[in-house]
Amino acid sequence: MTSWAVAPVDFRELTANPLAKAAAPKPGGDLFRGQTLRQQFETALGGERIRIRFSNRFGKAPLRIAAASVGLSTGADAVSPATLRMLRFGGRDSVVVAPGADAWSDGADLKVEAGQAVAVSAFFDRTVPYATVHTQVSDTSWVVGGNAVGTPKLQGAAPLPLNHIVTGLDVMTMQPVRVVVAFGDSITAGGGEAGEGAYPDLLATRLRNSPLATQPVSVINTGIGGNRLLTDGIGPSGLSRFSRDALGQTGVTHVVVLLGTNDIGRSVLVGMARLPTPEHEVPTAQRITEGLQQLIKQARAKGVKVLIGTVPPFKNTPYWSDASEAMRAEVNRWIRSRQDVDAVIDFDAVLRSPADPLALNPLYDNGDHLHPNKAGHAAMAAAVDLRELQE
């Protein structure tokens, strides 16, 4: 079952984005060569045996991992020596991951508990250009020269602003569990003032503490900041990545979909810049709702339950105009009328200002009038009916 996972993006897309400071070119070049990468993350489910996913989704050349290990983190780049396990791939010490593909390690006997920090290390003996990355959590990646996958404490490791290649951890457990995938854009991914307090994290806390939680629930955040439903931008479009980033997670039982903000906002930005845009890429309420309907159908076909959220308000941002507000209202009317989903989560109603329903409540505004702050994310998590995630 999925205990941790992220939605990766293309490093080249980030370098092309002037707002992505973490992806700025480095003096030593944007590549690994004869180095060990170590990354830390927290598990959502416990188990007796684990496996790790390594991704070359956005790579243009084969990715060779010469050696890899996993262990329980003791803080920063250090690993408990007694828990270090060398990873194998089909019984081999190394693996070559084809461009566009992922590779799972063999299962490793390592007992982990929910909320425990795990560290994965990978040694690259050949040149590996930066390609498949994620930005969801910072200050959790380090790089050091040589093969240090078996070294408990790295010596002279340099921190990295981005996380690379490792995109998932599964646990083997005999317990019945629920795996909930939160799928969306920056409002799901968090960041800014929300930090690690994104609504999926707070929803996970609610579930752990709830008397309604009759079995463990893993909440996986596959939000990508700047992501759109209909067209590629930062990350592949929601339509094209849903099957992998949401339905492709091991054991997924529920998905929470919140997308459309960046599509609606794009209609304003395209108009202002007078950019030549193919007719089929011009966002409309009908195209957005048809796209959401496709996601619902895909999930239904796999037996996955669907919770869909209304698009929150964004007045007083560059995304807002009378036309974009009318589009948002039409999309939200369609969402609220759904009878073919398991639940509608009215994020719009929860986050809007009582004084101006077209704008974020000032108590929930991180300052840019678009993204919720910590209190806003807590309100979003509180809006989810936990009973829907236990069925």
Buried (B, 14 or more C-beta within 10 A) or exposed (E): BBBBBBBBBBBBBBBEBEEBEBBEEEEEEBEBEEBBBBBBBBBBBBBEBBBBBBBBBBBEEEBBBBBBBBBBBBEBBBBEEEBBBBBBBEEEBBBBBEEEBBBBBBBBEBEBEBEBBBBBBBBBBBEBBBBBBBBBBBEBBBBBBEBBBBBBEBEEBBEBBBBBBBBBBBBBBEEEBBBBBBBBBBBBBBBBBBBBBBBBBBBBBBBBEBEEBEEBBBBBBBBBBBBBBBBBBBBBBBBBBBEBBBBBBBBBBBBBBBBBBBBBBBBBEBBEEEEEBEEEBBBBBEBBBBBBEBBBEBBBEEEBBBBBBBBBBBBBBBBBBEEBBEBBBBBBEBBEEBEEBBBBBBBBBBBBBEEEEBBBBEEBBBEBBBBBBBBBBBBBBEBBEBEBBBE
